[in-house]
Amino acid sequence: MITISHKAKQFGVFIIKLLIVTAAFYFIYDQLANNDKLDWVKFHSLLYDNQSFSGALFLLSFSVANRYLEILKWHNLVSFLKPISLGESTKQVLGALTAGIFTPNGLGEYAGKALYFDKKKTKKIIFLNLICNGIQMILTIIFGTIGLFINGYWKWALAIVGLSTLIILFSFLSKNIKVKGYSIEKLIHKINEIPKRIHQKNNLLAVCRYLVFSHQYYFLFLAFDVDLPYVTMMATIATVYFLASSLPSFQFLDFAVKGSVAVFFFDKLGVNEWIVVFISTLMWFLNVVLPVVIGSYYVLKFKPKWE
């Protein structure tokens, strides 16, 4: 049997961490530098015309609140298994975000968080992360469907309600059917093992986080002089987030996907396409790029359990 020295393992881990950080920054740079939809001359002109230090701080505060609420969510859920500090929760959330930026739908985030715990807890950590992201997705579907109704997309909204009803009904009727030892009934039992107070806090934080990033989007439109009724704007934002989140994508392509969907819906409201693209880019930069830059530090500082 071939044995690997401790120093060789350390070097191997360092190379992997360096590759993750390098890949993350490369993908970010590639999207910003080579995306045909971005006209940097117009972008600079728009920013120059709307520059405001206090306004920039105000919008940045939404990004801080958005990520902080996610850190609180993880801190709350992990307490079910093991109490951790807010600092440790910050490290895990931002480090995992960096690891997941170039994986489909951020799947690398699940593995990233699991690496901070003993191997025996891997399945439980992945399950908690599913709950953490699951409630956010459920809220996106609910608000998005309401947005479709408000904006008059009745057929789409009714189709989603009908499909959701069928899924719930099918889940109820087939809850005892097992596939490789797993069933919906077992899943519900696992969810119910987590104390109700943790679920309630998780739901509350998820609602707050949704309101934070959707209103950041709203205030960015106001900053670029887009004058639409509040209800219409928020309904459209909810629709965009829902439909964009339903499409398979990578974190580093997030602004391109959301931007394309946003252009489709906001164009119907008479909003300039360039403004929609720039706002989607700014949202991505503020809520993905900046956290990934900080998360890169935690990835490089990460030490496996055996070190």
Beta strands, then each sheet from edge to edge (+ up, - down):
end
